[in-house]
Amino acid sequence: MDNKVLVIDDDERLRKLLREYLEENGFYVFSVGDGSEALKTIEREAPDIIILDIMLPGKDGLDVLKEINRKYSIPVIMLTAKGEDTDRIIGLELGADDYIAKPFNPRELLARMRAVMRRVFPEVSEEAEKVDENIITAGGIILDRKKQTVIVNKEELELSLTEYKILEVLMKHPNIILSRDQIMNLGRGKDLMAFDRSIDVHISKLRSKLEIDPRYPKLIKTIWGSGYMFVDAS
């Protein structure tokens, strides 16, 4: 079952970004823009973890944190402005489980969320961790290694085995240049026969299925003289 996360922040753009990113990574996301509404949502939805901005309209984030810790046992990660050490220290003293300063990389927030939940909920099963290890998310693409499926914009793509293996290799090494030989060796595996066509042909086919405009690829970049690189800008 997906974990529920409540994002409390008055920045609508940030809420939308986090909703999309966290949903791609297996969370069921609620989001609100003010403290008073947040407390109602907590009562109604019982989230497993809360992302709480300190600077909120109406009820201040620290007041919301006090109320959460008075009524519930829900882990909270605070969002603080860069350099606001006072808010961070007060928040931790009031019972926040972790903090992260804005601006931040969503991947770092996700890592902190998982670390907090492992600490707070040590009973999480090994099976759940195995499921998580089977999912690779990068560049807005969700690759399930167990099912050998690729999801883009909530739709499953039809890929050949070779295309899938190449994409898996690239997504496992985001923002790293891989030569054609490296891609072939990493993707082949013990049971996969040597690629029957050149890497370039398969890359071209992948681009036609993944890229908005394959003529100007944004995800799979050609690094002339070196190989290819999968770009994960998140």
N, C-alpha and C positions, 0 to 999 in steps of 0.2 A: 504494500500500500504506500502511495506517495506521502511524504511528510508535508504537513501544512506549514507554510511560512507566512507571517504577516509583515508587510513592509509599511512602515509609518514614516512618511516624508512628504513635505508640502511641494516638492519639485515633481510635477507631473511627468516630465520627460524622464527623470531618473526612475520613477516608479514603473513606467512603461518598459524601460530598458531592462530593469531587474526582473520584472515579470516574465518577459520573453526569455531572458537568459536562464533564470531559475527553473522555468517550466521545461526548457530544453534539457535541463539536468535532473529532471525527475521530481521536482517539487510542485505541490499544489499551492498556488500563490493568491493571497488576498492583499490588497493595498488600500490605504487610506491617507488622507492629506492633513488630518488634524488630530490632536490628542483626545478630544472628547469622543469623536467617532471611533477612534482606535479602541478605547475601553469597551464600547458597545460591541465591536467586532470580536474582540477577545472573548467576551462573555458568550457570544453567539456561536463562534466557529472553533474555539479551543485550539489555537495553533500550537504546533510543536516547537517552534522557535520564532523569535521576533527580531526584526531589524528596525531599530529605533533611532530616528534623527533627534538630536538634542534641541535644535532650533525649530520649534513648531508654532503655528498660530493658535491662539486660544490657550489651551492647557499646555504648559511647557513640557518638553521631553523628560526633564528630570522629575517633574511631578507625575508624569505618566509612569515612569520607571518605579517610583515609590509605590504607586497604586498596584502595579503589576506584582511587585514583590510582596506586597501586603496580602494580596488575595490568591496569587497563583504560584506555581513552581515551574515557570516557563523560562528557558534560557533566553537571554537578551544580548544582542550585539549592538552597540551604540555606533551611530555615525556622528563624527565630530568634525568641525572645521579644522583645517590644517593649522597646527600651532596652538590650538585651544587646550592647553594642558590642564587648566583648572576644571573645565567641564569633564575632561576625561577622568581626572582623579576623583572628582565628586561622584561621577557615574559609577566608577568601580567600587567606591566606598558604599554606594547605595545598593550594590548587588549585581551590577551588570557583569556578564560573563566574559566579554571581550569588547574591543572597540576597534574601529578602523577610521582613519582620517580621510576626508574628501580632499581632492578627487582620488578615486581608487579604481583599481582594476577589478571588474566583476569576478575574475578567476580567483583573486586573492580573497574576496569576500566569501566565495563558495568554499574555498579551502578552510577558512576560519569557521564557517558554519558547520562543516563536517567535523572539524576538530572538537568544537564545542559539543556537538550532539554525541560524538563518541564518548566524551568525558561525562556528559550528563546522563546519557542512556547507554551504559556499557552492555546492556542486555541485547543490543542490536545483533541479530543473528549473522553467522558467517555467510549464510546463503545470500543475505542482502548485500554483503560486501562483495561477494562474487558477482552478483548481478551488476553492481556498480562498475566493477572492473571490466565488464564486457562491453560497456558503453563508452564510445569515444565521441566527444562533441567538440567540434572546431569549425570556425568559419560559417556558423549557422547550419552545419550538417550534423546529423545524428547517425552514427554508424554502430550497429549492434553486431559485435563479433560472434556472439553465440548463434544468432539467427541468420547472420550474414545478410542483413538488410541495411539499406541506406535511405534515410528520410530527409527530404528537403521541403520546407514550407508545408509540413504535415502530410506530404505525399511520398509514397515509396517509389524509388527509382528502379528501373530494370537495368541491371548491369550484368555483363558477362563475368565469369569467375576471375579472369585476368584483370578486367577493369576494377572489380571489387578489391582484389589483392593489392593493386597499385595504389588505389585510393586509401586503403587501410594503412599501407606503409607511409604514405605522405601525411596522413592525419595523425599518425603516431609520432611524427617528427615535425611538428609545425614550425614554420619560420626557420627551417634549417635546409640548406642546399644539399640535395642528394644527387649523386651522379647516376647515370643510367645503369651502371653495373651495380651500384648500391641498391637501387630500387629493385632490380631483378633478383639479387641475392637475398634481400630481406623479405621479398614477397613470395619467393618460390616455395619455401617450406619443403619438408621431406616428401610429401605426397603430390606436390604440384609439378607437373611437367614443365620443362622450359617453355618460356613464352614463344608462341608460334609466329608472332609478328614483332616488329620493332616497338620499343617503348614509346617512341614518338607517335606511332599510329594510335596506340591505346590512350595516350594522353589526349590526343586530338578528339577521340570519341568521348572521353570523360568530360572534356570541356564543353562539347556540344550538349551534354546532358545537365551539367552543373552551372555553367556560366550564363549570365544574362546575355552577353554578347561575346561569343567564343573568339571573335577577332581581337578583342581587347580583354584578355582574361584577368580577373581580379583574384581568383582563388589559387589557381595553379600557374605559377609564374615560370617562364623560361629564363634561366640564368645562363646567358650565352657563354659557351666554352666550359660550363661546369655541370649543368643538369637542370633540375627542377626544384621548386620550392612551393610548398603549400602555405598560403598566407592566412594566418588566423589573427585578425586585428582586434579581437575582444580582449 
